[in-house]
Amino acid sequence: MFLNKNQPFLTLNLKKQIILSKPKETNEILEWYHLYKNGVYGYIFTFVRNHSDTEDILQTVFLALLNLGDKTKKIKYPKSYIFRMARNETLRILKNASKEYVEDSFFFDKQGVNNIDDFINKDEIQTALNQLPFEEREIIIMRVYEQMTFKEIACVTNRFLPSVTTKYYRAIKKLKLFLGEKQ
């Protein structure tokens, strides 16, 4: 696990902790949890490639939201805010970790695999994504899989809008080249 051994181990699952928190914030955060948990999970998993570590980071993000208390009412764009928190926590964990990650194609499982051709295609796409630099891969995931706008991506990654669009189109070109070589 990525979590620091000095941190207290949480025995209740995240949903129960949200429900047990203050009633005013509970409904809003619970709604955000249901809306964004799958997308944020897939986003985090793409980088850490480990289910338990992904769950730990996801839990940390939503517990941090709970700790904000009444300040959550000031959040105008919760999706961008939550993805930003997830990004920051993931980067913090990756910087501090000296761990090898096992590659896994779970990220594509949520899209559904109907036959072996779909699986091979998704595996090739995952391999192609892994060839991209972190910044480009992150933008592709947010845009394609999470269907975020360029403006939302710019907000989450703290980059200028033209930079995000340039990196996106550059990454798409690289993916086309890589996938074209495979066929």
N, C-alpha and C positions, 0 to 999 in steps of 0.2 A: 504494500500500500504506500501511497505517496504521503499520506498525512503524517505529520510530525508525531513522534511518540509522546511528546510532552503535551499534545492536545488531548483533551478529554475524549474518550470514545463515546460516540452517540449510540445509545441503545434503542431509541425509538426511531422508526423510519421517518423520513422527511415529511410525508403527508400528515402524520400524527403530530409532529412538532408544529407544523403550520396551524393545524386545528387547535392545538393547545395554547397557541400564542394569543395575544390580545385580540378580542373579537373585531375591533375596528379594522385592523390591518388584514385580518385573516381572509376575508372574502376576496379582497383585491389580489393578494399574493397567491391565494389558492387558484383564482381565475388565471393569473399569469402562469402559474405552474402548469396548469392543464393546457394552456394555449401554446407554451413555448418549450416544455420539457423535452419533447421528442427532437425538435430541431436543434436545441442546444446540446442535447446528448450526442446527436450525430456529428455536430460541429466539433465538440471536444474529442470524441472518439477518433475522429480522423487524424488527430495529432498524437494522442497518447496510445492508441491501439490496444487498450486494455479495459475490459468492462468494469472491473472493480474500481480502478483509478478514475474512470470516467464518472462513475456514480459518486465517488467521493468529491470530485470537483463540482459536479452538479449540485450535490447537497450543500457544499460550502457556499456556492453562489446564492442559493435560495435561503440559506440560514443568514447570510449577510443581509439579504433583503429584509428578513424578519427583524434583524437587529437595527435596521434603519428607523423602525417605528413610524411616527407620523410623517417623517421625511419622504415616505413613499408617495404621498399625495402630490409632491412637487415634481414627480417624474412625468414628463410630457410624453415621451416615447419609450414605453416599457420594453418593447422588443429590442430596440437598439441598446438600451441601458443594460438589459440582461445579457445580451451577447457581448457587450463591452466588458462586463464583469467576468463572464466566462472566459473571454480571451485573456484578460489580465491574469486571472487565476491559473489558467492553463500555461501561460508563458512563465509565470512565477514558478510553477511546479516543474516545468521542463528545465528551467535554468538550474534549479536546485537538485534535480535528480541525476543520478549517474546510473541509469538503468537502460537495458536493452528492451526494445519493444518487439513483440511478436506481431508480425503482419497478419491482418485479419480483414476479411471482406464483409464484415457485419454491416458496415455503413450502407452497403448496397442491398442488404437483405430487406430493409424496410421498403424498398421499391418493389419487391416481389420478384421471384424468379419462377417463370412458367416452364422453361425447358432448359436443357444444357447449353443451347446457343446463347440464351440470355445470360446465364451464369458466366460463360467465357467472355462475353462482351463486357459485362460489369467488372470482371476481374482485370481485363485489359485496360479499362478506364481507370480503375484504381491504381494499376501499375503506372499508367501515364500520369496520373495526378501526383504520384509519389516522386516523379522525376522533376516536378516543378519546384522552384524555390518556395519557401514558406509563405511569403507575402502573396505571391500569385495564386498558390493553392488555396489560401485562405479566402481570397476574393472570389475565386471560382466557386468554392463551396457555398459561400454566402449568397452569391448571385443565382447559381443554378439550382442548388438543392434547397436552400432556405428561401429562395425567391425574394430576397431583399433588394431594394432599389439601390442604385449607385450612391444616392444621397445617404441612405441608412448605413451602407458599408463604409462610406467616408467618415461618418460619425463614429462608428464602432472602432474603426482602425486608426482614427485620429489622423487621417490623410486628407489632402485636398481632393475635391471631386474630379478634376482632370487627371490627377495622378492615378486614382482608382480606375477610371475608365481606360486609361492607357495600359495599365497593368493587366486589366481584364482581357482586353483585345490581344495583347501580347501573349498572354497565357493561352488563350484560345488558339492562336496560331501555332504555338508550341505543341499543344495537344493534338491538333490536326496533323502536324508533321509526324509526331510520334506514332499516332494511331494509323496514319497512312503507311508508315514503314511496316507495321505489323500485318497489314492485309495483303 
